[in-house]
Amino acid sequence: ESQLVVSCTCTCVDAGASAVFPPGREGNTAVIFDGCLYVFGGAIADDDEGSVRTLLNDLWCFHLDTEKWEQITQHENAQWPAAREGHSAVIFKSDWCDG
């Protein structure tokens, strides 16, 4: 019988007082591509119980070399996914696939 063992190490990064970073969320996707961790969508709670939620369709890039966040903005004619949570995403041949 074969076993899959996954091990990872997490590092806390001090964002600094004036740093730009995405709001906390859940149900988002995240993929690593070309030196960046991309985070898309998800939802944030609008009340203490989490029963009222706002879906997001923002895209953020965490640059792994500089440890800085950057919000990616939509180009005027770009196709941009609707706000969503609980979805999946992959990078295939340099194209972002979200569903």
C-alpha positions in Angstrom: 0.0 0.0 0.0 1.4 3.4 -1.0 0.9 6.5 1.0 1.0 10.2 0.0 2.7 12.4 2.5 2.3 16.1 2.1 4.5 18.5 4.1 4.6 22.3 3.9 6.2 25.1 5.8 4.4 28.3 6.4 6.1 31.7 7.0 4.4 34.7 8.5 5.1 37.9 6.6 4.8 41.4 8.2 2.7 43.3 5.8 3.5 46.7 7.4 1.1 49.4 8.4 0.7 50.9 4.9 0.8 47.7 2.8 -1.9 46.9 0.3 -3.4 43.4 0.7 -6.7 41.6 0.0 -9.5 41.5 2.6 -9.9 38.2 4.5 -12.2 35.8 2.7 -13.2 32.2 2.3 -14.3 30.0 -0.6 -11.7 31.6 -2.9 -9.3 29.9 -5.3 -5.5 30.2 -5.3 -2.9 29.1 -7.9 0.8 29.7 -8.1 2.2 30.7 -11.5 5.3 32.5 -12.7 6.5 33.5 -9.2 3.1 34.7 -8.0 0.3 33.3 -5.8 -2.9 34.4 -7.4 -6.1 34.6 -5.3 -9.5 35.1 -7.0 -13.0 35.6 -5.6 -14.5 34.1 -2.5 -16.8 35.7 0.0 -16.6 37.9 3.0 -19.1 38.0 5.9 -21.1 41.2 6.3 -22.3 40.4 9.8 -20.9 38.7 12.9 -22.8 35.4 12.2 -21.6 35.1 8.6 -25.2 34.7 7.4 -25.0 37.8 5.1 -22.2 37.4 2.6 -20.7 39.4 -0.2 -19.3 37.5 -3.1 -16.1 38.8 -4.7 -14.6 38.8 -8.1 -11.3 40.5 -7.3 -7.9 39.1 -8.4 -4.8 39.6 -6.3 -1.2 38.6 -6.9 1.3 37.9 -4.0 4.8 38.3 -5.4 6.7 35.4 -3.8 10.1 37.2 -4.3 9.2 40.5 -2.8 6.4 39.3 -0.5 4.1 42.1 -1.6 0.5 42.0 -2.7 -0.8 43.7 -5.9 -4.4 44.0 -7.0 -4.8 43.0 -10.6 -7.4 45.2 -12.4 -9.6 44.3 -15.3 -8.7 45.5 -18.7 -11.4 47.4 -20.5 -12.3 44.6 -23.0 -11.2 41.6 -20.9 -13.6 38.8 -20.0 -13.8 38.7 -16.2 -15.6 36.0 -14.2 -18.6 36.9 -12.1 -18.3 37.1 -8.4 -18.2 33.5 -6.9 -17.2 31.2 -4.1 -16.5 27.5 -3.8 -15.1 27.3 -7.3 -11.8 26.0 -8.7 -9.1 27.4 -10.9 -6.1 26.1 -12.8 -3.4 27.5 -15.0 -3.3 25.7 -18.4 -0.7 26.7 -21.0 -0.5 30.2 -19.4 -4.3 30.6 -19.5 -6.4 31.0 -16.3 -9.4 28.7 -16.2 -12.0 29.4 -13.5 -15.2 27.6 -12.9 
